[in-house]
Amino acid sequence: MTAVKALIHAKINALPVDLKKLADSFDIKLVSYKNCMEIYDLGDIYALSPYGFSFKENGRYICAINEKVCGNTRRRFTEAHEIAHVLLSHTNESVDIPNAQCEREADSLASELLAPLSVLHFCGMSSSAEIARLCGISMQAAEIRLRELCRLRRQHSELMRSESGNSAQIFFPDEDSRQLHTQMLDFIAEYLTRRAAHDGYAEHLKRISGKSMTIE
């Protein structure tokens, strides 16, 4: 399961991504450590992970999140990380500590779920602070996504200059990517309008287009 397919499946159409809506769409239950201890007989759950873990109980996937973890951004990433374990089929009936490879895969998918690069691109993201604020992620995570976004933009620019390939494929590599863009289009348009009204982006657009334009 890719992040794009998951976001389409959950009908996510805005940032920050509604993780409860995403989890519900896959019948994944998000619970706190406190509630987990009250409902499930798992022993010392804090020994399993300081942040969160996932398991399967009676055919349903459960993601337990440590409610004492500091900061909303840390909790959001942990929720996305545990959802990613389920989507990547890392989770089974037993409560096991995932290996390093599984952890890296879940981290990568969590980042893609929380901050999809194509949406960031068309929203005109240009700073890690803006990405962090829009996506509800930490500055460290936002800085990583900005570097990845800049890399894609360089590839896009190089293809446009060379005219040797289809530059649109950088941000629309497949039909799923186009579908997610369509799903997010109203949000993107609204965000650009608000952004233009508050940070002089309209004047920037005038300069690069050489045209007069008014944004309500």
C-alpha positions as CSV (number, residue, x, y, z in Angstrom):
1,M,0.0,0.0,0.0
2,T,1.4,3.4,-1.0
3,A,0.7,6.6,0.8
4,V,-1.1,8.0,-2.3
5,K,-3.4,5.0,-2.5
6,A,-4.1,5.2,1.3
7,L,-4.9,8.9,1.1
8,I,-7.2,8.3,-1.9
9,H,-8.9,5.4,-0.1
10,A,-9.5,7.5,3.0
11,K,-10.8,10.4,0.9
12,I,-8.3,12.7,2.5
13,N,-8.8,16.1,0.9
14,A,-6.9,18.6,3.1
15,L,-3.8,19.1,5.2
16,P,-3.0,18.4,8.0
17,V,-4.1,14.8,7.3
18,D,-6.9,13.6,9.6
19,L,-5.3,10.5,11.0
20,K,-8.4,9.3,12.7
21,K,-10.3,9.4,9.4
22,L,-7.4,7.6,7.8
23,A,-7.3,4.9,10.4
24,D,-11.1,4.5,10.4
25,S,-11.1,4.0,6.6
26,F,-8.9,0.9,7.1
27,D,-10.8,-0.2,10.2
28,I,-7.8,0.5,12.4
29,K,-8.5,1.4,16.0
30,L,-6.4,4.1,17.6
31,V,-6.2,3.8,21.4
32,S,-4.1,5.3,24.2
33,Y,-1.8,3.3,26.4
34,K,-4.2,3.8,29.3
35,N,-7.2,2.4,27.4
36,C,-5.1,-0.3,25.9
37,M,-4.1,-1.6,29.4
38,E,-7.8,-1.5,30.5
39,I,-9.0,-3.4,27.4
40,Y,-6.2,-5.8,26.4
41,D,-4.1,-8.2,28.4
42,L,-0.7,-7.3,27.1
43,G,1.4,-7.0,30.3
44,D,3.8,-4.1,30.5
45,I,3.0,-2.3,27.3
46,Y,5.6,0.4,28.1
47,A,8.3,-2.2,27.7
48,L,7.1,-2.8,24.1
49,S,7.7,0.8,23.0
50,P,8.0,4.2,24.6
51,Y,5.9,5.7,21.9
52,G,3.5,3.2,20.3
53,F,3.0,-0.2,18.8
54,S,0.4,-2.1,16.7
55,F,-1.2,-5.5,16.9
56,K,-4.2,-7.5,15.7
57,E,-7.0,-8.6,18.0
58,N,-10.0,-10.6,16.9
59,G,-9.4,-9.7,13.3
60,R,-9.1,-5.9,13.9
61,Y,-5.9,-3.9,13.8
62,I,-5.1,-1.8,16.9
63,C,-2.6,1.0,17.2
64,A,-1.7,1.9,20.8
65,I,-0.3,5.4,21.3
66,N,1.5,6.6,24.4
67,E,-0.7,9.5,25.5
68,K,2.2,10.8,27.7
69,V,4.4,11.4,24.7
70,C,5.3,15.1,24.7
71,G,4.1,17.3,21.9
72,N,1.3,17.0,19.4
73,T,3.7,16.5,16.5
74,R,5.4,13.5,18.1
75,R,2.0,11.9,18.7
76,R,0.9,12.6,15.1
77,F,4.1,11.0,13.7
78,T,3.7,8.0,16.0
79,E,0.1,7.5,15.0
80,A,1.1,7.7,11.3
81,H,4.0,5.4,11.9
82,E,1.8,2.7,13.5
83,I,-0.8,3.0,10.8
84,A,2.0,2.6,8.3
85,H,3.0,-0.7,10.0
86,V,-0.5,-2.0,9.4
87,L,-0.7,-0.8,5.8
88,L,2.7,-2.4,5.1
89,S,1.5,-5.7,6.5
90,H,4.1,-5.6,9.3
91,T,1.4,-6.2,12.0
92,N,0.1,-9.6,13.0
93,E,-1.7,-11.4,15.9
94,S,1.4,-11.2,18.2
95,V,2.8,-8.1,19.6
96,D,6.4,-8.1,18.3
97,I,9.0,-5.4,18.1
98,P,9.5,-4.7,14.4
99,N,13.0,-5.1,13.0
100,A,15.1,-2.1,11.8
101,Q,14.0,-2.5,8.2
102,C,10.4,-2.5,9.1
103,E,10.9,0.6,11.2
104,R,12.6,2.4,8.3
105,E,9.8,1.5,6.0
106,A,7.1,2.7,8.5
107,D,9.0,5.9,9.0
108,S,9.1,6.6,5.3
109,L,5.4,5.8,4.7
110,A,4.4,7.9,7.7
111,S,6.3,10.9,6.3
112,E,4.6,10.4,2.9
113,L,1.2,10.2,4.6
114,L,1.6,13.3,6.7
115,A,3.4,15.4,4.1
116,P,2.7,14.3,0.5
117,L,5.3,16.0,-1.7
118,S,3.0,16.7,-4.7
119,V,0.5,18.5,-2.5
120,L,3.3,20.5,-0.8
121,H,4.7,21.4,-4.3
122,F,1.4,22.8,-5.6
123,C,0.7,24.6,-2.4
124,G,4.0,26.5,-3.1
125,M,5.9,25.3,0.0
126,S,9.2,27.0,0.3
127,S,10.3,26.7,3.9
128,S,10.4,23.9,6.5
129,A,8.5,26.2,9.0
130,E,5.6,26.4,6.5
131,I,5.6,22.7,5.9
132,A,5.7,22.0,9.7
133,R,2.8,24.3,10.3
134,L,0.6,23.1,7.4
135,C,1.2,19.3,8.0
136,G,1.3,19.3,11.8
137,I,4.8,17.7,11.9
138,S,8.1,18.6,13.7
139,M,10.6,21.0,12.2
140,Q,13.1,18.1,11.9
141,A,10.6,16.1,9.8
142,A,9.6,19.2,7.8
143,E,13.3,19.9,7.0
144,I,13.6,16.4,5.6
145,R,10.5,16.8,3.5
146,L,11.7,20.1,2.2
147,R,15.0,18.6,1.0
148,E,13.1,15.8,-0.8
149,L,10.7,18.4,-2.3
150,C,13.7,20.5,-3.5
151,R,15.2,17.4,-5.1
152,L,12.0,16.7,-7.1
153,R,11.8,20.3,-8.1
154,R,15.4,20.2,-9.5
155,Q,14.5,17.1,-11.4
156,H,11.4,18.8,-12.8
157,S,13.4,21.9,-13.8
158,E,16.1,19.8,-15.5
159,L,13.6,17.9,-17.5
160,M,11.9,21.1,-18.6
161,R,15.2,22.6,-19.7
162,S,16.3,19.5,-21.5
163,E,13.0,18.8,-23.2
164,S,14.1,15.2,-23.2
165,G,11.3,13.9,-21.0
166,N,7.9,14.5,-19.6
167,S,8.5,16.9,-16.6
168,A,4.9,16.3,-15.5
169,Q,5.9,12.8,-14.5
170,I,7.9,14.1,-11.6
171,F,4.8,15.1,-9.7
172,F,2.3,12.9,-11.6
173,P,4.1,9.6,-12.1
174,D,0.9,7.6,-12.3
175,E,-2.9,7.9,-12.4
176,D,-3.1,7.6,-8.6
177,S,-1.0,10.8,-8.2
178,R,-3.4,12.6,-10.5
179,Q,-6.4,11.4,-8.6
180,L,-4.9,12.6,-5.3
181,H,-4.2,16.0,-6.9
182,T,-7.8,16.2,-8.0
183,Q,-9.0,15.1,-4.5
184,M,-6.8,17.9,-2.9
185,L,-7.5,20.5,-5.6
186,D,-10.0,22.6,-3.6
187,F,-7.8,22.7,-0.6
188,I,-4.7,23.7,-2.7
189,A,-6.7,26.5,-4.4
190,E,-8.0,27.8,-1.0
191,Y,-4.5,27.6,0.6
192,L,-2.9,29.5,-2.3
193,T,-5.6,32.2,-2.1
194,R,-5.1,32.6,1.7
195,R,-1.3,32.5,1.3
196,A,-1.4,35.1,-1.5
197,A,-3.5,37.5,0.6
198,H,-1.2,37.4,3.6
199,D,2.4,37.2,2.4
200,G,2.6,39.1,-0.8
201,Y,2.4,36.0,-3.0
202,A,0.1,37.8,-5.4
203,E,2.8,40.4,-6.1
204,H,5.2,37.6,-6.7
205,L,2.9,36.1,-9.2
206,K,2.5,39.4,-11.0
207,R,6.2,39.8,-11.3
208,I,6.8,36.4,-12.8
209,S,3.8,36.5,-15.1
210,G,4.0,40.1,-16.1
211,K,0.3,40.3,-15.8
212,S,-2.1,42.2,-13.6
213,M,-4.1,39.9,-11.3
214,T,-6.4,40.3,-8.3
215,I,-6.9,37.8,-5.6
216,E,-9.9,38.2,-3.4
